């Protein structure tokens, strides 16, 4: 019988803390994607990330002239993490 369908499938052995220490952390250290990215771990259903839609305007300004002030246009993306399993 396979490990996942057995009544006593080793659930006591594979606690989340053990899996994280033995599999997830070493994989993240060796992963190119994880080293060049910002890894955000969450237990919530969704996470909101800020996005700059338009930068503030800039211009060359003469000495003693008033500086035009503008704000950036910002929005957010609601990201719902999903699971990829095999």
N, C-alpha and C positions, 0 to 999 in steps of 0.2 A: 504494500500500500504506500502511496506517496506521502511525503512529509506534511503537505498541506491538508490532506483529508483525514489523517489519523486523529483519533480522539485525544491522544496525548502527543501533540505535535511539537513539543519542545518550547511552548510558550513561556515557561519559567526560565529557560536558558536565554532567550532572545529578548531581553528587556530593551526598551528604546535607548537607555543610557549605554548599554553594551554595544548595540548596533552602531550608535553614533561614534563611539570611541574606536571600534574595530574596523568599520567600513566607511562611514561618511566623512570623518575628519581626515584620514589618510588619502581618500579619494579627492577631497577638496584641495589638499596640499599639492597633489600631483596633477590636478586638472588645469590645463591651459585656460579654459573658459573661466574657471573660478579665480585664477590668479589675475586675470586682466579685467575682471568684472567686480562689481560691488554685490556681494552675496547678502541677501536680506532674508532672514528666517522669520517665519510668522506662523502663528497657530490660528489666526483669524480667517474668516471666509474670504475676505477681499482686502486689498491694500491700495490706497490712493497715492499716486506719484505726481508731483508737480511737473508741469511742462511749460516752458517759455514759448509762446506762440509768435511773439514779435518782440525784438529787442528795442530798447529806447533809442530814440534818434540822437545822432551826434553830428556836429558840424564844426568847422574851423570858425573860431570867434576872435574878432579883433580885440586887442588890449583895451580895457576899460568899457567894453560893451557888455550888456547883460547876456547871461548864458540862458539859452532856451532850455526849459525843463520839460522832460517827458517821462512817462512811465512805461515799463515793459508790459506787454499783454501776456497774462498767464492763464493757464487752464490746468486741469488735472485729468489723469487717466486712472480709471478704476480697473485694477488688475485682479482677476480671480485665478489663483493658482490651481493647476490641475495636475493629475497624477499620470505618469507614464510608467507602466509596469509590464513586465514580461515574465 
